[in-house]
Amino acid sequence: MFPNIRDYSKSVDYLERAERTIPLGSQTFSKSRTQFPVGVSPLYCTGGLGPRITDIDGNSYIDFACSLGSVTQGYADETVNRAIEDQLRSGILFSMPHVIEAEVAERIVAMLPGAEKVRFGKNGSDATAGCIRLARAFTGRDRVAVCGYHGWQDWYIGSTSRDLGVPKATKELTSAFPYNDLDAVSALLESHPGEFAAIILEPVAFTEPKPGYLAGLKALAHKHSALLVFDEVVTGFRLREGSAQQRYGVVPDLTALGKGLANGMPLSAVAGRADVMKLMEEIFFSFTMGGEALSLAAAGAVLDKVAHEDSLGTIDRSGRRLLEGVQQRLERTGLDRYVSCIGQPCWSLFTFADAPAATPFELKTLFIQEAALRGIFNIGLHFLGAKHDFAVIDEALAAYDEIFPIIAEAAESGTDGKLNCEPLVPLFKVR
């Protein structure tokens, strides 16, 4: 059913070219050779349509990365493209605010429970950093409690192993806490009484919040006069029309939005309580490109599709079909002893454990290699978009029918003769 070999030679050659001018050959760590095994997977693409991308060698793939989750409606979606094209005819960026800024902000306020006012950025890191600056300004405090991944800027990345270049004083202001453990959060806040400005977390990632957990976090934050910030860069306008805060019935003080907003166009947002957001008039959160109109036009089209079409329902149904099919195949091959697929229908993750004859990263690298060979672009997770219909899911599951037995055999007997490259190594742990 699937080819025995694929040519990635142009990808390898282009990596050499790109690295002459670009560190790692990519603008994004998670799109670089740190995540894609060189020689056995694609490294550069030339375009995409619907749920598929095409690499520089001309190979086509079902794409389960979806540009790290930012393409929710499919590549080159006609409605989104038309909105961008219509706006392009009258301009991109102007010398005063364009009316589209208020129009899209109004849409977000109408759809997101925790949004009373909105300010736009370009990346998720803009939004999370904006939330933290606001929280510090509002509370007059400096410390931040974090859980999950929140971007590249100093205030957060200093708390990870990727902290090179971050001042020690900045690192000391951010403290991590484990998910689903209210006692740990309480102890952290009490260890520096009156010093925490905010608790920030992804309300849900690959583990469901325990009953009462999110509400308990909000109560703890307010007990200590801190703000609760939801990082919904991934979950915003993806889990539900009103995002994770609508699903779980807990409204944060501030919300960071990003990937679900504009189907791959660069746009993020800070949204929240009016009294807190008013301080946007005083803090400095401002960029020349903040009101760029093409991305806002794309966001308007995406929000229309979320509100009036069943795009999120399609994602949810296809995701459930995928998760059920993957679990059946893991159990059938015995691979469930070493591999799990966890998370939400719209956003799930393969986890690889130590096996008798292979390390987790050897198994993960072999999986990426074998998936690419069968036309599946998968770096260990599934981000689903509205174009991943049942036919696409069934095609992927047919590929997994061939891949999982190979991984299961490697777990027991090793990857020699199977893995055609050096195994990947961890970038850093973010969740």
N, C-alpha and C positions, 0 to 999 in steps of 0.2 A: 504493500500500500504506500509506503513511504520510501524516498530515495535512500540509497546506501551511502551517498557522499554529497556534500555541498561544497562549493568553492567559496572561500572567504579571502582569497588572495588580495583583492582590491581593498578590502577592509584593513588587512594587515599593512599593505603598502601605504594606505592613507593615514594610518596611525603614525607611521614613521614621519610622514610629511607634516601632519598636524602638530606633532610634538616638537618640531623645530620652532614653532611660534606660540604654542599653547601648552602650559604645564598639564601633564597627563593627557594632552590631546583633546580635552573636553572642558567646557565651562562649568560642569557639574560633577562633583565626585561620583554621584550615583549613576552617572551615564558614562563613566570612564572605564579604563581597563582594570580598575580595582574591582569592578562588578562583573565584567564580561571576560571570560577566558579567551585569551588571544589565540587565534588559529582554529578554534572549534566553535566559534559563535560570531554573529555579525557585530561590527563595531561602529559602523556609520550607515545612515539611511539616506534615501533620496526622496521619500514621500510616504504618504499614507492615505487610505480611503476606507471609511467605515471602521471595522475592527482590525484592519490589516495594515502592516507597514512593508515597505520594500527596501532592502539593503543595497549598498553600493555595488554589490556583485549581481544584483538582479533577482535575488531570492525573496520570496514573499512569506510573511509570517502572520499568524494570528497574534496580536499584540496584547499581552496581559500586563504590560507595564503602563501603558496609556500615558506616556510622558510623566511618570511618577504620580499618576492619578489625576492629572490636570485635564485630561481629555475625557469628559464624561458623556458627551453626545456623539462620539465617533469622529474620526478624522474627516476633514473637509465636509462637515455637515452642511447641507444646502441652506437651511434656515439661518444658521449662524453666519455662514459665509456671505449670504445675501445682506444681512444686517451690516456686516463689516464693509462690504462693497458700497452699499448705499451711503454709509457715513463717509467713506473715502472720497466720494465725489464732491463732498462739501468741505472736507478738511480733516486733519488729524489732531492738531494741537493749535491752540489759539492764544491770543494775548489777554484774554479774560476768560472766566469760567464759561464753558459751554452748557447749554440748558440740560444736556444729557446727564450731567453730574447729579443734579437734583432728582431727575426722573428715576435713575437707577437707585439712588439712595432711598427714595420713597418706596420703591419695590422691595428693597431689603427690609425696611422698617415694617412694611405690611406683612412680610412672610416670616421674619425671625422673631420669636417671642422676646428675646432680650435686647432688641435693637430699638432705641428711641432716636439716636443720631448716628451718623456714619461718616467716616473719613476713609478715603481710598489710598492704597499704596500699590506696589508692583509685585512684591514677593511675599510669601508667607512670613518670612523673617521680618519684613517691614511691619506687618500687622502685630506679631507677637511682641516685638520690641516697642511698638507704639503703645500696646496695652500696658506693658511694664512701666514705661515712662509715665503714662497717665496715672497708674496706681501709685507710683512713688510720689508724684506731685500731689495727688488727692489726699494721701495719708501722711505725707511728710516723713516717710520711712524709707529704708534702703534695702532691707533683706527680702529675698524672694524664695518661696518653696516651689519646687518643680517636680513634675512627674511626666515622663515621655520626652519626645523630641520637639524642640521649639525653634530650630533655625541656626544660622551661622553667627549671629552677632555675639559680642563679647559677654553680655550679661548671662547668656545661656551656655554657649559652647565652652566657656571657662570651667563649667562643672563636669565636663567630659574629658576623655583621654585626648581629644583633639584640641588641647588648650594652648598650643604653642602660640606665643605672641599676645596672650591675654594677661594683663597686669594681675599680679597676685592679689591686690586689694579688691579688684573686681571679682575674681574667683571666689573670694571669701564671703561674698554677699549672696551667693546662690547655693541652696541646699536641696538635695534630691530626697524624695520620699517614695516608698513603694506603693503601688496601686492597690486599692481595696483594703487598706489598713488605716482605719481612722485613728487608732491608738498611736501609730507612728507619727501621724501628722500632728496630733495633739501634743505629743512629747516634743516634737521639733519646734512648734510655736512657743511652747512653754520654756524651751531652752534659751530663748532670747525674747523675753516678754516685752511687748510694745515696740518691737523692731521690724516685724514683717509687714511689708506693704501688700503682698499678694500671694495667693496660692494659684498656680497655673498648671493645668493638665489637659490632656486629651480626654474628654469625658468617656470615650470608649475607643479602644483600638482592637486588639485581638482577644481580649478577655472582657466579658460582660461585667458591668459594675454590680456589686452585691446589692440586694435590696436596702435602700436607705443610705447607700454610700455617698452618692452625689449630694443628696440633701444634707447629710451629715457634714460634708466638707463645707458647704455653704454656711451652715450653722457655726462651725468652728471658725471659719474665716471671719464672720461677723462678730462672734464672741470676742475675737482678738482684734477687732476694728481693722481688719484687712479686707481686701477685695478678692472675690472669686473670679478667676479668668478661665474661660473655656477656650482652648486652642482647637477650633473647628476648621482649621485649614484643610484637613482631609475630610472630615465628616460633614462640613457645612454644605447644605443643598445636595447631599448625596444619600444620607440615611433616610431622610424624610424631607418634605417641603420645608418644614421648620427646623430641620437639622437635629442633632442629638439632643439638644435642650428641649425640643418638642417631644421627642420620643420618650425621654425619661422624666419629663415634667419638672425639671429644675432649671431655673433661669439664672444665669450668671450675671455678675455686674458688668463684665466686659467680654466680648467675643472677638477672636481673630478668625478671619475668613480668608480663603485663598483658592485652592485647587478646583473647587466645584463651581466657581463663579463664571468663568468665561471660556470654557472649552479649549484651554491651551493658550489663550491670549494672556499677556502679563497683567494681572489684576489681583489685588488683595484688598482687605478692608478691616478696619477697626469699627466695631459697633457696640453700643452699650447704653447704660443709663444716661439720661440727659444731664443730670447734675455732675456726673463724672466727665462725660464727653465735653461739657462746656469748657473744661480746662484745655481742650485742643486749641482754644483761643490764646492760651498763654504758653504752653510748652511748644517746642519746635518740632513739628512733625510735618514736613513740607518738602515737596520735590517738584522740579520742573515738569516731570511727566505724570504727576499725580492725577491730572484730569484728562489724560490722553483718551481721545474719543473713540478710537477703533475698539479698544478693549472694553470700554463701557457699552458700546453698541453690541458687542458680542455677549456681554453679561445680560443686557436686556433680553436678547433672544434666548439665552439659556434659561433665565428665570421664567420667561414665558412658557418654555417647554416643560420646566419642572412644575409650574402651576397648572397648566392647561392640557398637557399631554401626559401620557403614562410612562415617561422615560424612566423614572425611578422605579416604577412597578416592573418594567421590563428588566432592569438591572437586578432587582431583588429576586424575581422568579428565575432568571438565568443563573444567578449566583447560588441559589438553593439547589438547582439541578446540578451545578458543578460540584458543590461541596458534597452532596450525597453521592455523586458518581465517583469522586475522588476517594471518599471514605470506603466505599464498597471495594474499590480496586486495591487500596492499601491493605484492607483485611484479607482479600482474596489471595494476595501475593505474600502475606506475612510481613510486608514492609511496615505495617503499623507499629511494629516493635521499635523502629528507629526513625520513622518519619510521621509527622502529624501535619494536618492542614487545619489551621485555627483562624478564627476571626468572624467577620461579617459576610453575608452574601455579596456585598459590593466590594469587599476589601479583605482578602484572606492571605494567609502566610504559611508557607511550608517551613516547618522546623525540623532540623536534622540532628539526631543524637549520635553519640559514640556507638559504633557497631563493633562486633568482634574483629573485623578485618579492615575497617575504614574509619577515618575521622569524619566529623560532620561536614567539614569543608571539602573533603574529597567527594563525599556523596553529593553535596550541593553542586559542585563543579561538574560532576558526571551528569547530574540531572539537567543542568543548563546545556551541556554539550548535546545530550541525546534529544532534548526538546527542540533545540535549534535545528538539528538534523531533520526533524519531522515537521518543521514549519511552525513551531510554537516558540514565540519569544517570551521567555519567562525567566526572570532572575530570582525566583524563589517566592514570588507572590502573585496574586491575581487582583489587579484593579479592573473592574468591569465597567464598561460603558453601555450606552443604550443600543449600540449596534451589535453587541454580543448576544445574538438571539440563540434559540435552542439548537439550530443547525450548526452554528459556530461552536457552541459548547460540546455538542456531540462529536464534532470533528476533533476537538482537543482531547476528549475522553478516549477516543479511538487511538490517538497518539499515546496517551498514558497507558493504554493496554499493552503497548510494546515497551514503553520506558520503564515502568515500575518493576517488571521482572528483572531487567538489567540492573537496576539499583539494588534490588533485593539480593541478587547473586553477589554483587560487589560488596555488600554489607557483610556477607559471610565469608567471601573468598578473596576480597581485595580488589583494587582498581587496576592492577597491572594488566595490560593488554586491553583495557577498556577505556581508560582515561588518556586522551591524546594531547595533554597539556599539563602544565604545572597547576596544582590546585590553587584556588583563590585563598586569600587570607582575610581575616576580618578587617574592616575599615575602622569601625568603633561601634560599640553597643549604644543604641539610642532609645530602646524601649525595654 
